[in-house]
């Protein structure tokens, strides 16, 4: 059985499509755990309507604890051999569970590619190649390193740094999560919860299967206000995230994983810089904040170690500016990226 965990918070616009995609799965041995995280819209009513139609739906209601808290509540209830996280504004292909569990024999993890759903278009995102891949032994170790950050030739696409780190789009072994007491840490503390959860999980697994087919639909809401997308505490949160990952990796005594973390720290200037540009502020202040971030000791140490030879020319230029401490160049290139993507 698969425990499908769906955190729900003010999702009335998309919740029905999400639930339809789950209850309509060709693989029917599911328990569908919907955690209503204090919704103030009609989400609770929609959940109750669907529970009347499908007895596999379990509803947990709680005061708002955020995405991490809702997922942790769902995991505590999970009884399936496998568990899967589905965000309430996303959807599954109807054969997702069937295909994923068919690949799961003797595996500790199954993960698959996905489709980004924009208001006017759909774009597929291949995590690796268009061929299925089995990971074990040294390959599994390389996958763990890739989770933390692209390295070597994979640095040709630094924008894919988080393509593997999502909690959705994966089938996890429930007993591994429960045996090792793996939980999500609150986003308010670390900025993004999925990576750290997967670092914890990957520590304990020996095999994984990559299913190349796109089986998950991830909704990207382009119409959301960019100024509201700004996270004022992101730098502080990511510093905490990196510290937690570093502390976790230290007992493993694996230098390749530590090097990968340094590379992630160096690449984070993309996310940090764009987050600064999201804020309503003057160009002068945007530049000053990016410059101040680039002077941080931990960032200077990480970026100084990053090789540039694997990057294509545009990214090589960008990271050369970061590595050799030329903040004006980083700022101007970030503005270019911002305009190309968001304007």
N, C-alpha and C positions, 0 to 999 in steps of 0.2 A: 504493500500500500504506500501511496505517496501522500504526505501531508502538505497541502498547498496553503501557504500562509499569506494572507492578504491584509496588510495594514490599511486602514481606511480613515481618512480625515478630510471632510468636506469635498467629497469626490462625486457628487451627484451627477455631474455632467458626463462622466465617463464610466461610472461604476457598473451600470447595466451591461455595457459592452464587455467589460472585464469579466464579470461573472458569467456571462453567456459563453465566453471563450473557455472558461474553466469547466463549467458543468457540461459543456458539449464535447469534452475530450473523448476521443475514441478509446482511450484507456480509462476505465470507469472506476477502478479501485482507488478512490480518492477520499480523503477527508479534507474539507475545505474550511479552514479556520480563518474567519474574518474578524479582525480586531478593530472595533470601532473606537478610535482614539479621541473620544470627546467631540465628535462632529457636531457642528451647529447648523448644518443644512439638512437636506432630506436623505442623507446617506443611510441613517438608521432605519428609516421607513423602507428604503429599497432593500436593505439586507433582510428585514423581516418578511417582506413579500417573497423574496427568493428562498428563504428558509422554508416557507410553506410549500414551495414547489419542489424542493430537493432536500431530503433528510440528511444528506451528507454535509450540509452547511452547518457549521458551529459558529455562533456569534459570541464574542467576548467584548464586553463594554467596559471602558475605563476612562478616567479623566485623562486629559491630554498629557502624554509622556513623550511625544515625538516619535519619529520613525523607528529609532533604535528600541525604544521602550515597547512599542507595539510589536515589533518583530520578536523581541525577547519573550513577550507574553505568549505569542503564538507558538514559539518553540517549546515553551514549558508545557503546552497542551498537546504537542504533536505525539502521535502514537504510531505513525507510519515508519516503515523501514527507511524510507527516503523522505526528505523534505525539500520544498521549493518555495522561493519567495517571489511573489508577483505583486508589483505596485498597482494600486487600484485605478490608475488612469492608463494602464498598459493592457496588452492582450497577448494571448498565446495562439499559435497555430493550433488547429483542432487535433492534430496528431502529435503535438509536442511531447506530451507525457509518454505516449506509446513508443515513439522513436527514442526518446532519452532513456527510458528504463530498459529497452531492448539492448542498449549499448552498455548498461551498467553492470552486467555480470562480472564479478571478480574485480570491479572498479570501486574506488573510494570517492570518485567525483565524475560527474558528466557535465560538460558545458558546451554551449552552442552559440552560433552567430546570431545576429539579430537585425531587425529593420528599424531604422529611425523614422518615426512618423511625424512629419511636419504638416502644418495646416494645408499646404498645397502640393506636397510631394512626399514620396517615400524613398528612402535611400538605404540599401543594404550595407551592413558593416561586417565584413569577414574578419574574425579575430586573427586567424592565421590564413592558411591556404584554402582552396575550395575542395580539399580532400580531407577525409577523416584522419585523425592522428591518435594513436595510443601512446600514452606516456607512462613509463616506469623506469626504474633504475636511474641512470645518469640523465635520461631525458626528463624524468620527473623533477630532478634537481634543477635542471635548466628552466623548467616551467615555473618553479618557485622563484627563481631569480627574475624571470620575466614578469611575474606578478608584481614584484617590487618596482622594477623599472626595465625598459628596453636596454640592452647592452650590445656592444659590437655592431654588427651590420643592422640590427633592429633599430639602431638610432637614426636610421634613414627616415623614420617616421615617428618623431618624438610626440606628435599630436595623438598617437595611439597609446599613450602611456597608461591610460585607465581603461582600455578596451577589455582587459582581462579581470579587472578588479571589482566589477559589479557583483552584488549579491544575487540579483535577478539573473536569469539566463543560466542557472546552474541547478544541478540535482546533487544534494548533499546527503551523506549517510547520517541519519539521526543519532545513532548510537555513538558515533565519534564526537558529535557536538555535545551530547549529554555526558559522556564519559569524562571529557576534558573540560566541562563547564565553560564552553565557549559562548560568549555573548557579544552583542553589539555594544559599543561605547557611544554615549550620547554625542550627536553631531555638535551640540553646543560646546562640547569640550574639545573635539578634534577636527571639526570642520567637515569631514566626510567619513561616514561610518564603515563603508563597505571594505575598503582596503585592509584595515586593521583586522576585521573579522576574518578575512581570507588569509591573512598572514598567520593568524592563530590556527586556522583550519589546515592550511597547507603543511604546517609543522608536523602534523600527525598522520599524513596520508602517504601512501606509497604508489598510488596509481591514479590515472585520470584518463578520460576519453573525450577527445574533442570531436563534436559532431558539427561538420562544416555547414550544414543546412541552417538557414535563418528560420528560427522557430519562435522567436519572441519579438513583439512589436513594442518598441520604446517610444513613448510620446514626447516629442519636443515642442514646447509651447513657445513659438516665436513671438507671439503677441504680448508676452509678459514684459513689463517695464524693466528696462535695463538698470535704471537707478535702483529699483527694488531688488534687483539681483545682486547688488553689492553687499558683501559681507564685511562689515567694519572690523570684525575680530579675526579675519581669516589668517593673517600672518601668525598671530598668537596661537590660534587653533592648530595650524599646521606645524608649528614648532612643537606643540604638545604631541601631535601625531607622530612626528619623526622621532621624538624622544621615546615614546612608547614602543615604536617599532625597534629602535636601536637597543633599548633595554631588553626587549624580547629576544633579539637576535644574538646578543652577547654570549649567553651560555651555549649557543649552538656552535660557536667557534668556527664559523664558516665565512672566510674573507670575501668570497664571491657575493654573498648576500649583503655584506656590509658595503662592498663597492657599489652594488646595485642601489642601496639606499642613498649613498652619496650622489649617484647619478640622478635619482629622483629629486633630491634636494636641489641639484643644479638646474634641472628642467623646470622646477616649480616656479621659476621666474615668469613663465608664460601665464600660468593661472593667477599668480599674485599680481602681475602687471595688468592683466585684463580686468581683474577684480577692482583694482584701483581706478581704472578708466571708467568702470561702470558708475562710480560715484559722481554725483553732481558736484563739481568743483572746477576750479580754473585749471587751465593747462599747466600753468606754473606750479600749482600745488600737486597736480598729478606727477609731474616730473620730479619734484622734490621728494615725494613719497617713494617713488621707484628708486631714486638715487639712494635714499636712506636705507631701503631694504637691501640694496646691493652692497652696502658697506658692512652688513652684519657679518660677524666673524665666522659663524658656521656656514653662511652662504659663500663667502670668499674661499673658505677651505674646500667646500664641496666642488664649486665650479672650477677651481684651479686644477683639480684632478681629472676633469672630464676631457676625454680625447675628442678632437674635432673632425678627424679624418673620415668618419662614417657619415657625417651629415651632408645632405645636398646643399648646394651653394647658398640658398636663401637662409636655411637654418644654420649653416656654418658661419655666415656673416652675423646672424643674430647672436649665437652663442660665443663667437669670438669677441663681440662687444661686451658680453657679460663676463667672459673669462679674463679679459684684459682691462676690465673696470672702466668701460666707456659708457656711462649711464645715458648720455644724450642719444647715442646710437641705439641702445636698447629701447629707450622711450619712443623714438621716431619709428622704429620697426614695429613696436607694439601698437602704436596708433594706426599704422598701415594695416596690421592684422585686424584690429578692431573695426576699421572702416570696411574691409573686405568681407568680414563675416557678419557684422551687425548693422551695417548701413546700406 
